[in-house]
Each structure stands twice: as C-alpha cells, then as structure tokens.
Amino acid sequence: MNTSDTLTLSDQTSHLIPEVWALVNRNLIRKAIGEFTHELLLDLELIGQKEGWEIYKMYTDIPEVIYYFNAKKHVLDHLQIDRFSIIKMKKDEEIELDALDFILELKSTLGIPDDMLPTYMEEITSTLHGAAYKYVYQKYNARELVEADFQEIEKAMTEGHPCFVANNGRIGFNTSQYHHFAPETQTTFSLIWIAGHKTKADYHSIATHTYNVLIENELGKEMVLLFNQKLIALNLNPEDYIFMPVHPWQWDTKISTIFAQDIAQQHIVFLGKGNDQYAAQQSIRTLFNTTHPEKLYTKTALSILNMGFMRGLSPYYMESTPVITDWISKLVEQDEFLIQNKFTMLGEIATVGYRNRYYETLGKTKAHNKMLSALWRESPFSKINKNQKLMTMAAFLHLDKDGNSLVVELIKASSVSVEVWLERYLQAYLVPLLHCLFEYELVFMPHGENLIMVLENNIPVKAIMKDITEEIAIFDETIELPEKAKRLCIKVDNEIKALAIFTDVFDCFFRFLSDILVMQGGYSETILWKQVAQCIIKYQQAHPQLSEKFKKIDLFAPEFKRCCLNRLQLMNTKHMLNLADPVESLQFKGTLKNPIAAYKDIRIRNSQSELVEDN
C-alpha cells in the first residue's frame, strides 16, 4: 500500500474483517493466558491429558465464564498453548472469543486500577488493530524473509515485546496517521525542521560531530542555505538558532499548539520539510533514512502512549547522551575481548533539546517536558562489510501469518546444524553481555528490538547494540564515570545484578526462542539450555581472574526472582516505570527454576565442545 494520502476512509479500515478479527483475538488471548499464567496471575486447574497435551480449566471473576485449553509446560514456567484448543464457556454454551471481554472478565484478578482500565483496553484494541493489518497485508512469508533486506525485515515484524500482552498501543494515532507512520504500513515520510532559539534550545555532541558538520551532513548545503534565508527574511539571525528535526505527527498534534507562545515570539520558527525520506522502525520514534541508508538514524520525541510509556525525549537527558556515548564507546573499543568478539554499538552521537519554561516549573520528568528533543544515532551500515547483512534480533522470534518461523528458515538456509547455528549465535549475542556484566558490571536492555544481528551465510557473526544511553546501567560503584554519566550508576545487590541475564535474556528472549525451536525445529529444550550453560562455562573458564564475580553473581543459582512485566504495566499503563529508579519499580512474584542450574559443577574439555563431569 502507498501512503495514507491515497487511502479512502473505508480503505483505512479494510483490514478489519470478521474472520481476521476473530483470529487476532484468539492469538492475543492465547498470549494473554500464557503470559498472565507465567506471572502467576491466573487460576488454572489441570483437568486431564489428551494426545500429549495437558487440558486446563481457567476460572475468571465471573463464575459462569470458564475457559478451557490444551497446553504443554516447558522450563521457566512457559506454557505452549494450542491456540485452536481455546474455548470459552458460559453456562454450558460456547461463546465467541473476545480479547476485551477477556480483560473485563479478569479485571479484578489482574488488579487493574479502575482509572487505568479504559487506557489498558484501548491499548489492547490498538494492538488487535495492528495485528489485523499485519495479517491482511503481510508481504513476505518466513522463507522469503531469509532473502529480504534489513528494512523489509524491520517492516515485516508482527509482534512487539514478547512478554507484554498490550505491546502495540500507539495511542494518539488516528487511522490516517497509523497508515502514514507505523512501520508495517511500508510508508516513508519527510521530517519537519524547525529553528529553536539558543536561549531555550541546546545542541550536544561528541567531538567529531560539531553542529555545523552534522547539520550540513543531514540536510545538505543547499537546504541549510535555504533555511538560513528563511530566518534572515524574518529579520532573524541564523547564528541565534539551532535547527531541530521534528516528527510530522509531533508538530501537527503537539508542538504547533502546546508551544504556540514560543512560535508567536519566534523562539520556534517553522522552516519546512527536509528532502530525505524516513521509515519508522519497530520502536516507532526511531527513523531510518531510506534516501541515504548510510546516514544517521534520527530519533525524535513522539508523544504517543505505547506499552506503558509516553514516548517523549527529555531535553535534560539529551545533555548527557553524547557524554555517555563517548564513555561507553571508549570502553568497548579498548576491550580486547569485546573486539575479538566483534561486539559493537550504535553511538548516539548528537542531540538537540528544547525547554518549555511553563511546564519546567511543574517538574522536569513531566511528559510535557519531553515533547521537543531529538538525537542522531549511527547507522548499522557503517558497521558491516559487503558480505554481511543486517536483521533485527526480534526477527528470531518472528512467525508469519501461517505460523512459520523465520529463525528455523534461517537455520535451514545456513547449511549448518541447529547446534552449530545456536553456538555461533550465543557467541555473538550472549558472550559480550556476560563480559560486560562480569568485567564492568555494565548491563544493557538486550531484548530483540534493541539488537541488530549481523549475519554471514545466514549465520550470526556479531551483535550491534542500540539504545545505549537510555537503557544501560552500571552496578559497579567504583567505576569512574563522567559527571554527566553518573545517573547510570545504580546500587543493587548481586541477586538483582544476575537478573540482567536471568530476566532480560533467559526469561524475556530465550524462553520464546526455545518454544519456537521445540515446536518447529524439532529441537529439545534440554539441549538448548545445555548449550547456553556450555557458553557461560566456556566464558568463565577462559576468565579465571573474574572467579569471585562468578560466585557473587551466580548464573547457576537454583532459582531466581520472577520479574513480572505485565504486572508492572497493569498497575499503571500510562507510566509503568520510574526511569530515575527503574529497579525500585520492578514487580516480583515468586521465583523461577534456573534451567542451567543442573550444570553448575560441570566443566568443558579444552579440546572438545562437550560438557563433562568435573572429577
């Protein structure tokens, strides 16, 4: 489909048809049962077995409404649910599945505050709306995606965060805007450019990207000259202003009205649209330059509500972003082990931020103070050679509309065994995370959307981390940080430090990857987790100088705290996490058995890739 400008009003809702709506509701209910059960929210009763499946009865807040389904239980309390087995009964009558009814029938069980329930239901509806669109207009199946390019894969993703049930809200877009700005709609658009007066606007960057150099690279000399002439025509001095990119939705919906005073006083001057076209990435406010892929990503404030957050950018955080990039880039570039493993990051090299003095007085963390900022991030194309291709790590969990797995197709196309493919993947992805944790107590948010994998012959060879300034933390209080980077340092105990692997990697990614490989790859989950253990043990044996850290941050502990992400969102779907103290905000319920604990006292032969008993 083309841009929303060519669509009639009926076209914009043409994907909302009964059979598709029924399917996406069934799929979402399947996910909700699985994830809410995983977080110990639902009341299930095992009532029988049939052909290798366990039959469950699920109670709701309404006594006469009961659900039944078949499932298989895997490690980490993961339920593999047969979606077509789910039925809903009300007084002995089968009722059509409906995701919104499902939430209402469990609102007390889920503990959603009454004032938050409408917003959560709106996010559920919006998630269903997007799922229906992706189903109807899917361009590539899993096998075809193996040969697709980076942006085709990015736009083809059908799932948001694997743990969150309401993970594609985007509240704030109307149907026309959805068709224009959502990645799955295959559209591109120009950025709005404004000039912000230096009394309120700031530019910050690493040393190599001064303001004039970056702006000329992004806009081109002719466009810079044109924008300067617009200011001069208004009797304004270009030297007094900083050029800033703004998402078109943000300008139309927020800036042009909320910042009306600044516009009237010429503290903000509208300059026009840039020449380059951009495509929204999965993270919606991160924009890829499709005209010049080698150019920088642009990440803009976008005040829509999506998965528990208003997606703004703080001008106050923008001050520290290049400082953090500079510090962490030097750390990685000087670490021989990380260099050897080809681990790298996309530097957030420059930022702009504009402060609104009216809302500043109400507190800098308010959403209204995060409406007008942007940053520039390196392009992953600057990190690869011509024999390599890029793919979001979220693709490793992707299933097409027929339920076929992209990762299984990748493994088939790689001409290596599942074991070898996984070994290479773990070396590229998990090993650098282990090293950063144990060597520096530096942790990332390494979920699928935050990683770009580099592949050769469809085999992972290295990982590229992004979102490195907003979503990293340092647990080692002895590490010297620049003044503006000290907000990264968080004091936690060793049990919480280990959750950087247990929760973010094991529970929030490997749990789902394992499910796919078991269902479609014919691969035993026992062997998968044995490979994970082998990877960790090999790293630990190669770094005996860190043995005390391995004991303190014990990745072979029998169990670990169950971190419940949906509980977090259900409590406050508008602002689920205090970014100033994210650890304190976390919700825990019980523990999970560690799937690699059984390998604690096992070592690896130096000459072989096998685990052996330590005699």
Disulfide bonds with the S-S distance in Angstrom:
none
